Amino acid sequence: MERPTRPYAPGGRDDCWSDDATSVLITAWGDRYLRLNRGNLRQKDWTEVADAVNSLRDGAVYKTDGQCKNRIDTLKKKFKLEKSKSFPSSWIFYDTLDSLIGVPSSSNAAVLNRPTKQPLTLALTLRAADPPSPESDDDVEEEEEGGVGLGGGAACRELARAILKFGEIYERMERSKQDQEVELEKQRMAFTKELEVERLNMFMDAQLELEKMRKKRTKYSHSSGKKL
C-alpha cells in the first residue's frame, strides 16, 4: 500500500492527534488486539494500524507505526487514571477502551461493529438440543426475560457426552500407539536374533573351513615326509 506523503512530526506528540484520528486508531488497534486474544501486536499489525490512521486524510501530519504505538500506550495510561476515579468518567474514549482493556464483557464485538463467530460448545448445544415442548406464552416470556433459553441441563449433558467421547477416542489412540510400539519391539528383537544366528552360522562355517584346510596341510606334510 502506498503511503501518503504528509509532513512528519517527530516524537508523535499527543496534541497532534485529533479525536477522529484517535477513534480510527483505537478501532484499528482494538480489532487486531481482539483477534490476537488480547495479545501484543506484531510489527506488521502496527504498520496496518498506521495505514488505517493515515487513510483518514484529515489534514493531520503523517503517523508512523511507532507514533501509533506510543499513542495507544498514552491512551492506556489515561484510561487507568480515569478508571481509578470514584466518579463516572466523561472521557469520550473511556467506554470503548473499557470494553477492550477493562473487565472482559460481551460487548467487545458491538464496539468494533464486527460479527463474532459462535463458540463451538454453544453451536454443539444448539444442534443437539432436544425438540422444544409445547409451552404457554407466559412460560416463553419468562425464559426470555430470565435469559435462559438454551436449556442449561441439556447443554451440560451434551458437553459431558462430548468430553467422554473425546476421552474414549484418545484412549483408543493411545492403546493403538502402545500396541504398535510393542509390535515394533518384537520385530526388532526377532531381527536382532536372526542376525545373531546368521553371524554364528558364518563363524561356524569359517571354523569348519579352517579345520579342513589344517587337516589337508597336515596330510600333505606327512605325505612329503614319507617320500623323503
Sine and cosine of phi, psi and omega as CSV:
sin_phi,cos_phi,sin_psi,cos_psi,sin_omega,cos_omega
0.00,0.00,0.77,-0.64,-0.03,-1.00
-0.97,0.23,0.79,-0.61,-0.03,-1.00
-0.99,0.13,0.62,-0.78,0.04,-1.00
-0.94,0.33,0.53,-0.85,0.03,-1.00
-1.00,-0.03,0.96,-0.28,0.01,-1.00
-0.76,-0.65,0.33,-0.94,0.04,-1.00
-0.84,0.53,0.63,-0.78,-0.02,-1.00
-0.99,-0.14,0.78,-0.62,0.02,-1.00
-0.94,-0.33,0.97,-0.26,-0.02,-1.00
-0.89,0.45,0.58,-0.81,0.09,-1.00
1.00,0.00,-0.36,0.93,0.05,-1.00
0.87,0.49,0.80,0.60,-0.02,-1.00
-0.87,0.49,0.62,-0.79,-0.04,-1.00
-0.92,0.39,-0.43,0.90,-0.03,-1.00
-0.96,0.27,-0.11,0.99,0.08,-1.00
-1.00,0.02,-0.02,1.00,-0.03,-1.00
-0.99,-0.15,0.85,-0.53,0.11,-0.99
-0.99,0.15,0.25,-0.97,0.03,-1.00
-0.89,0.45,-0.61,0.80,0.01,-1.00
-0.91,0.42,-0.70,0.72,0.01,-1.00
-0.90,0.43,-0.63,0.78,0.03,-1.00
-0.91,0.42,-0.63,0.77,0.02,-1.00
-0.90,0.43,-0.68,0.73,0.06,-1.00
-0.90,0.44,-0.63,0.77,0.02,-1.00
-0.88,0.48,-0.74,0.68,-0.03,-1.00
-0.90,0.44,-0.66,0.75,0.00,-1.00
-0.90,0.44,-0.73,0.68,-0.02,-1.00
-0.91,0.41,-0.68,0.73,0.02,-1.00
-0.93,0.37,-0.71,0.71,-0.04,-1.00
-0.89,0.47,-0.60,0.80,0.02,-1.00
-0.87,0.49,-0.72,0.69,-0.01,-1.00
-0.97,0.26,-0.53,0.85,0.03,-1.00
-0.88,0.47,-0.67,0.74,0.03,-1.00
-0.96,0.29,-0.61,0.79,0.02,-1.00
-0.90,0.43,-0.45,0.89,0.05,-1.00
-1.00,-0.07,0.35,0.94,0.00,-1.00
0.82,0.57,0.74,0.67,0.00,-1.00
0.87,0.50,0.58,0.82,0.04,-1.00
-0.99,-0.16,0.07,-1.00,-0.02,-1.00
-0.96,0.29,0.64,-0.77,0.02,-1.00
-0.97,0.25,0.53,-0.85,0.06,-1.00
-1.00,0.03,0.13,-0.99,-0.02,-1.00
-0.85,0.52,-0.65,0.76,0.00,-1.00
-0.89,0.46,-0.61,0.79,0.01,-1.00
-0.91,0.42,-0.69,0.73,0.00,-1.00
-0.91,0.42,-0.57,0.82,0.07,-1.00
-0.89,0.45,-0.67,0.75,0.04,-1.00
-0.91,0.41,-0.61,0.80,0.05,-1.00
-0.88,0.47,-0.71,0.71,0.01,-1.00
-0.89,0.46,-0.65,0.76,0.04,-1.00
-0.88,0.47,-0.63,0.78,0.02,-1.00
-0.91,0.42,-0.66,0.75,0.01,-1.00
-0.92,0.40,-0.69,0.73,-0.03,-1.00
-0.94,0.35,-0.36,0.93,0.03,-1.00
-0.96,0.29,-0.17,0.99,0.00,-1.00
-0.91,0.41,-0.59,0.80,0.04,-1.00
0.79,0.61,0.80,0.59,0.00,-1.00
-0.99,-0.14,0.27,0.96,0.03,-1.00
1.00,0.03,-0.04,1.00,0.00,-1.00
-0.98,0.20,0.16,-0.99,0.01,-1.00
-0.95,0.31,0.36,-0.93,-0.01,-1.00
-0.92,0.40,0.71,-0.71,-0.02,-1.00
-0.97,-0.26,0.73,-0.69,0.09,-1.00
-1.00,-0.03,0.20,-0.98,0.04,-1.00
-0.89,0.45,-0.57,0.82,0.04,-1.00
-0.91,0.42,-0.64,0.77,0.03,-1.00
-0.91,0.41,-0.60,0.80,0.05,-1.00
-0.90,0.43,-0.66,0.75,0.01,-1.00
-0.91,0.42,-0.67,0.74,0.03,-1.00
-0.90,0.44,-0.60,0.80,0.00,-1.00
-0.92,0.40,-0.65,0.76,0.04,-1.00
-0.89,0.45,-0.67,0.74,0.03,-1.00
-0.87,0.49,-0.65,0.76,0.03,-1.00
-0.91,0.42,-0.66,0.75,0.02,-1.00
-0.90,0.43,-0.61,0.80,0.04,-1.00
-0.89,0.45,-0.68,0.73,0.02,-1.00
-0.90,0.43,-0.66,0.75,0.03,-1.00
-0.89,0.46,-0.64,0.77,0.02,-1.00
-0.90,0.44,-0.71,0.71,0.01,-1.00
-0.87,0.49,-0.62,0.78,0.01,-1.00
-0.91,0.41,-0.69,0.73,0.00,-1.00
-0.92,0.40,-0.60,0.80,-0.04,-1.00
-0.94,0.35,-0.46,0.89,-0.02,-1.00
-0.98,0.22,-0.19,0.98,-0.02,-1.00
-0.96,0.28,0.46,-0.89,-0.05,-1.00
-0.99,0.12,-0.14,0.99,-0.01,-1.00
-0.87,-0.49,0.39,-0.92,-0.03,-1.00
-0.85,0.53,0.62,-0.79,-0.03,-1.00
-0.99,0.11,0.62,-0.78,0.06,-1.00
-0.98,-0.22,0.13,0.99,-0.01,-1.00
-0.92,0.40,0.73,-0.69,-0.14,-0.99
-0.93,0.38,-0.39,0.92,-0.03,-1.00
-0.99,-0.17,0.07,1.00,-0.10,-1.00
-0.90,0.44,-0.76,0.65,-0.08,-1.00
-0.89,0.45,-0.66,0.75,0.00,-1.00
-0.90,0.44,-0.72,0.69,0.01,-1.00
-0.94,0.35,-0.52,0.85,0.03,-1.00
-0.89,0.45,-0.60,0.80,0.02,-1.00
-0.95,0.31,-0.34,0.94,-0.04,-1.00
-0.99,-0.13,-0.74,0.67,-0.09,-1.00
-0.88,-0.47,0.04,1.00,0.09,-1.00
-1.00,0.04,-0.53,-0.85,0.04,-1.00
-0.93,0.37,0.79,-0.61,-0.01,-1.00
-0.84,0.55,0.71,-0.71,0.02,-1.00
-0.64,-0.77,0.15,-0.99,-0.03,-1.00
-0.99,0.13,0.07,1.00,-0.06,-1.00
-1.00,-0.08,0.12,0.99,-0.02,-1.00
-0.86,0.50,-0.70,0.71,-0.04,-1.00
-0.92,0.39,-0.60,0.80,-0.03,-1.00
-0.92,0.38,-0.55,0.84,-0.03,-1.00
-0.91,0.41,-0.64,0.77,-0.04,-1.00
-1.00,-0.09,0.05,1.00,0.02,-1.00
0.82,0.57,0.67,0.74,0.01,-1.00
-0.84,-0.55,0.75,-0.66,0.05,-1.00
-0.94,0.33,0.63,-0.78,0.01,-1.00
-0.97,-0.25,0.52,-0.85,0.03,-1.00
-0.96,0.27,0.56,-0.83,0.00,-1.00
-0.95,0.31,0.74,-0.67,0.02,-1.00
-0.84,0.54,0.51,-0.86,-0.06,-1.00
-0.88,0.47,-0.65,0.76,-0.02,-1.00
-0.90,0.44,-0.66,0.76,0.00,-1.00
-0.92,0.40,-0.64,0.77,0.01,-1.00
-0.90,0.43,-0.67,0.75,0.04,-1.00
-0.89,0.45,-0.63,0.77,-0.01,-1.00
-0.90,0.43,-0.68,0.74,-0.02,-1.00
-0.92,0.40,-0.62,0.78,-0.02,-1.00
-0.96,0.29,-0.55,0.83,-0.09,-1.00
-1.00,-0.10,0.04,1.00,-0.03,-1.00
-0.91,0.42,0.57,-0.82,0.01,-1.00
-0.92,0.39,0.48,-0.88,0.03,-1.00
-0.85,0.53,0.66,-0.75,-0.05,-1.00
-0.91,0.41,0.65,-0.76,0.05,-1.00
-1.00,0.00,0.45,-0.89,-0.01,-1.00
-0.86,0.51,0.77,-0.63,0.00,-1.00
-0.72,-0.70,0.37,-0.93,0.04,-1.00
-0.98,0.21,0.29,-0.96,0.01,-1.00
-0.89,0.46,-0.53,0.85,0.00,-1.00
-0.91,0.42,-0.66,0.75,0.01,-1.00
-0.90,0.44,-0.67,0.74,-0.01,-1.00
-0.89,0.46,-0.67,0.74,0.00,-1.00
-0.90,0.43,-0.61,0.79,0.01,-1.00
-0.91,0.42,-0.65,0.76,0.01,-1.00
-0.91,0.42,-0.66,0.75,-0.01,-1.00
-0.91,0.41,-0.66,0.75,0.00,-1.00
-0.92,0.38,-0.59,0.81,-0.01,-1.00
-0.97,0.24,-0.24,0.97,0.03,-1.00
0.97,0.25,0.34,0.94,-0.03,-1.00
-0.99,0.12,-0.99,0.16,0.20,-0.98
0.86,0.51,-0.22,0.98,-0.05,-1.00
-0.91,-0.41,-0.05,1.00,0.01,-1.00
0.93,0.36,1.00,0.09,-0.08,-1.00
-0.88,0.48,-0.66,0.75,-0.02,-1.00
-0.90,0.43,-0.71,0.71,0.01,-1.00
-0.89,0.45,-0.62,0.79,0.01,-1.00
-0.90,0.43,-0.68,0.73,0.01,-1.00
-0.91,0.42,-0.66,0.75,0.01,-1.00
-0.91,0.42,-0.67,0.74,0.00,-1.00
-0.91,0.42,-0.64,0.77,0.03,-1.00
-0.91,0.41,-0.64,0.77,0.03,-1.00
-0.90,0.44,-0.66,0.75,0.03,-1.00
-0.90,0.44,-0.64,0.77,0.01,-1.00
-0.90,0.43,-0.64,0.77,0.01,-1.00
-0.92,0.40,-0.68,0.74,0.03,-1.00
-0.89,0.45,-0.66,0.75,0.01,-1.00
-0.88,0.47,-0.69,0.72,0.04,-1.00
-0.88,0.47,-0.65,0.76,0.02,-1.00
-0.89,0.45,-0.64,0.77,0.02,-1.00
-0.91,0.42,-0.68,0.73,0.01,-1.00
-0.89,0.46,-0.68,0.74,0.00,-1.00
-0.90,0.43,-0.63,0.78,0.01,-1.00
-0.91,0.42,-0.67,0.74,0.03,-1.00
-0.89,0.45,-0.65,0.76,0.01,-1.00
-0.90,0.44,-0.67,0.74,0.02,-1.00
-0.91,0.42,-0.65,0.76,0.01,-1.00
-0.90,0.43,-0.67,0.75,0.02,-1.00
-0.90,0.44,-0.63,0.77,0.03,-1.00
-0.89,0.45,-0.68,0.74,0.02,-1.00
-0.91,0.42,-0.66,0.76,0.02,-1.00
-0.88,0.47,-0.65,0.76,0.02,-1.00
-0.91,0.42,-0.64,0.77,0.01,-1.00
-0.90,0.43,-0.65,0.76,0.03,-1.00
-0.90,0.43,-0.67,0.74,-0.01,-1.00
-0.91,0.42,-0.66,0.75,0.03,-1.00
-0.90,0.44,-0.61,0.79,0.03,-1.00
-0.91,0.40,-0.64,0.77,0.06,-1.00
-0.89,0.46,-0.69,0.73,0.01,-1.00
-0.90,0.43,-0.63,0.78,0.01,-1.00
-0.90,0.43,-0.67,0.74,0.01,-1.00
-0.92,0.40,-0.64,0.77,0.02,-1.00
-0.90,0.43,-0.66,0.75,0.01,-1.00
-0.91,0.42,-0.66,0.75,0.03,-1.00
-0.89,0.45,-0.66,0.75,0.01,-1.00
-0.90,0.43,-0.64,0.77,0.01,-1.00
-0.91,0.43,-0.64,0.77,0.04,-1.00
-0.90,0.43,-0.62,0.78,-0.01,-1.00
-0.92,0.40,-0.67,0.75,0.03,-1.00
-0.90,0.44,-0.67,0.75,0.00,-1.00
-0.90,0.44,-0.66,0.75,0.02,-1.00
-0.90,0.43,-0.64,0.77,0.01,-1.00
-0.91,0.42,-0.66,0.75,0.03,-1.00
-0.89,0.47,-0.67,0.74,0.01,-1.00
-0.90,0.43,-0.63,0.78,0.01,-1.00
-0.91,0.42,-0.67,0.75,0.01,-1.00
-0.92,0.40,-0.65,0.76,0.04,-1.00
-0.89,0.47,-0.64,0.77,0.01,-1.00
-0.92,0.40,-0.62,0.78,0.03,-1.00
-0.90,0.43,-0.66,0.75,0.03,-1.00
-0.89,0.46,-0.66,0.75,0.01,-1.00
-0.90,0.44,-0.66,0.75,0.02,-1.00
-0.90,0.43,-0.62,0.79,0.01,-1.00
-0.91,0.41,-0.65,0.76,0.03,-1.00
-0.89,0.45,-0.67,0.74,-0.01,-1.00
-0.91,0.40,-0.59,0.81,0.01,-1.00
-0.92,0.40,-0.65,0.76,0.02,-1.00
-0.91,0.41,-0.63,0.78,0.02,-1.00
-0.89,0.45,-0.66,0.75,0.00,-1.00
-0.92,0.40,-0.61,0.79,0.01,-1.00
-0.91,0.41,-0.69,0.72,0.00,-1.00
-0.90,0.44,-0.63,0.78,0.01,-1.00
-0.92,0.38,-0.59,0.81,0.01,-1.00
-0.92,0.39,-0.65,0.76,0.02,-1.00
-0.91,0.41,-0.63,0.78,0.01,-1.00
-0.90,0.43,-0.65,0.76,-0.01,-1.00
-0.93,0.38,-0.55,0.83,-0.01,-1.00
-0.94,0.34,-0.59,0.81,0.01,-1.00
-0.93,0.36,-0.63,0.78,0.01,-1.00
-0.90,0.44,-0.61,0.80,0.00,-1.00
-0.94,0.33,0.00,0.00,0.00,0.00
